[in-house]
Amino acid sequence: MLYKVLLKSSAAKFLDRISQKDYKIISFHIANLVNEPRPLNSKKILSNKNNIYRIRIGRFRIIYVIDDNNKTVNILEVKLRREDTYRGF
């Protein structure tokens, strides 16, 4: 079953600011979430009832929520990995 991928505006703005090479790599991984929202390189980052996951792509992180009932993947953030990357989730 295919999922619909939605991009939060802050994630879209981040993607607008990165290099074309990085953009291609990250957008490839985002596009693959349509078919498989939980790829092998994803990890659940919170153990509560929210399905918040992250994918590591070199120095970048894609942080997203999976809604299996509505078949959607909401990209919350695309960020450079830093100490505060996961703060606030």
GUTORRO-687131 format. One record per residue (C-alpha): x, z, y. Coordinates in nm, 3 decimals, decimal comma. Layout:
N
<site <X Z Y>>
...
//
This chain:
89
<site <0,000 0,000 0,000>>
<site <0,139 -0,099 0,338>>
<site <0,179 0,151 0,620>>
<site <0,139 0,083 0,989>>
<site <0,446 0,184 1,194>>
<site <0,381 0,322 1,542>>
<site <0,660 0,380 1,794>>
<site <0,641 0,662 2,048>>
<site <0,735 0,544 2,399>>
<site <1,050 0,761 2,412>>
<site <1,174 0,598 2,090>>
<site <1,101 0,252 2,229>>
<site <1,290 0,332 2,551>>
<site <1,591 0,450 2,350>>
<site <1,591 0,125 2,150>>
<site <1,586 -0,073 2,475>>
<site <1,909 0,097 2,587>>
<site <2,128 0,051 2,278>>
<site <2,349 -0,242 2,185>>
<site <2,205 -0,549 2,013>>
<site <2,408 -0,473 1,698>>
<site <2,274 -0,116 1,672>>
<site <1,923 -0,237 1,755>>
<site <1,926 -0,484 1,464>>
<site <2,035 -0,218 1,216>>
<site <1,785 0,043 1,334>>
<site <1,494 -0,202 1,360>>
<site <1,568 -0,318 1,004>>
<site <1,526 0,040 0,877>>
<site <1,211 0,092 1,085>>
<site <1,061 -0,231 0,950>>
<site <1,128 -0,118 0,593>>
<site <0,909 0,190 0,650>>
<site <0,605 -0,041 0,628>>
<site <0,662 -0,079 0,254>>
<site <0,834 0,250 0,174>>
<site <0,784 0,542 0,414>>
<site <1,005 0,766 0,200>>
<site <1,317 0,560 0,123>>
<site <1,602 0,710 -0,079>>
<site <1,805 0,784 0,235>>
<site <1,520 0,980 0,402>>
<site <1,498 1,357 0,406>>
<site <1,212 1,590 0,489>>
<site <1,333 1,808 0,777>>
<site <1,052 2,064 0,784>>
<site <0,894 2,230 0,484>>
<site <0,563 2,319 0,649>>
<site <0,250 2,104 0,619>>
<site <0,383 1,843 0,866>>
<site <0,547 1,548 0,693>>
<site <0,842 1,510 0,930>>
<site <1,128 1,303 0,793>>
<site <1,456 1,165 0,916>>
<site <1,674 0,874 0,824>>
<site <2,046 0,880 0,900>>
<site <2,195 0,551 1,013>>
<site <2,555 0,616 1,104>>
<site <2,551 0,813 1,428>>
<site <2,178 0,753 1,481>>
<site <1,873 0,937 1,349>>
<site <1,517 0,809 1,312>>
<site <1,272 1,100 1,315>>
<site <0,918 1,023 1,203>>
<site <0,591 1,162 1,068>>
<site <0,406 1,018 0,771>>
<site <0,026 1,028 0,765>>
<site <-0,069 0,926 0,412>>
<site <-0,443 0,955 0,479>>
<site <-0,435 0,692 0,757>>
<site <-0,136 0,503 0,611>>
<site <0,069 0,536 0,929>>
<site <0,429 0,617 1,010>>
<site <0,477 0,753 1,363>>
<site <0,832 0,718 1,492>>
<site <0,880 1,026 1,711>>
<site <1,241 0,977 1,814>>
<site <1,540 0,754 1,766>>
<site <1,844 0,951 1,880>>
<site <2,217 0,980 1,864>>
<site <2,314 1,263 1,631>>
<site <2,401 1,576 1,825>>
<site <2,365 1,948 1,775>>
<site <2,022 1,953 1,940>>
<site <1,884 1,640 1,770>>
<site <1,625 1,826 1,561>>
<site <1,539 2,095 1,815>>
<site <1,172 2,096 1,906>>
<site <1,042 1,965 1,576>>
//
